[in-house]
Amino acid sequence: VPAGDIGTTGTTDGKSILDGFVDGYEKALKDQKIKMPRHLLVAVITGKTANKQYQGHPARATATGFGTVEALKVWAESKRKKLVDLKVVFDGAGNAALPAAKFLVSCGIKVVGMTDSRSVILKLGGLNQGDLVEIGEIKSKRGSLADWAKKEKGVKILPDKVKLWQTSGMNVLFVSSDAMIINASNVDKLPGNILIVD
């Protein structure tokens, strides 16, 4: 099932980018003279608008984030770790990361850093719900984390994710971005004894 991720937040020409995927798929099928019922056609793409035309699910925007947070809570309980002792960094700041970060903060877990394709930010005091809402608004307009951080006190823009890993005090890394973020060239730069959630 195609589930666009990177660069799919927001709209183009007033329409959700993922709704555009559905429209493009429908056009491709018509061009090839393939007939398919509408309910099957829209079913092949996730993340669509929750309306009659695109038949997306209203919980889709938060489902991945919620699931990963629930898994983290179960892990913490099994290890007898207190949620307030966790310090989380997100590699990513998009469709999966932002809802997950909001859920974490609502559970009292500190989210101290995030990355996107253009920037890396650190807020040792932890991001709050308002920060995450503002970041989401900027990201939906194709802005970067650095665009948000430049206007904020207590937020550092770092040169790279390795610097974030080494200075944040993180003990949990959520990988919510591209594949192969952790690889042979940087795995030795990760702090020891961390949980990686992918």
C-alpha angles and dihedrals in degrees: 000000000000108000108176113210120162112063095003100108116106134015142296119205089353094304131105111260091232091050085056088056088057091049091048092049090049091051092048091052092049091048088054091045092240114151118212130164112254094241090058093043094056092042093071095070127057128207097046127150113280099240139106094268099050099023096213121162118252092224094051095095092061105025098096093045093048093049095050092047092050089051090051091051091052091048092050092050092049090052093043091240122151115236091225089061093060120100113194132199121190123212093205137032104206144086096331102029102051097053090044091050090051091051091048093051090048088056092053095256116142117237105196104172148016139186134204132180091278108031151022124216135190127194107175092192089058133253115274131211092265091053091051093049090051091047090051091052092050093045091050087059091051093259124142135237088253090058088059096039095053089070097044131088117225094024121113126202107217129202096237145352093260089063088051092050091050100043105035100073087229121172096177127050118193110201102206102153139055128349123268095026089145109049144145092287096057111017091098089058093064116101114252124258099025131142115235115205113195 
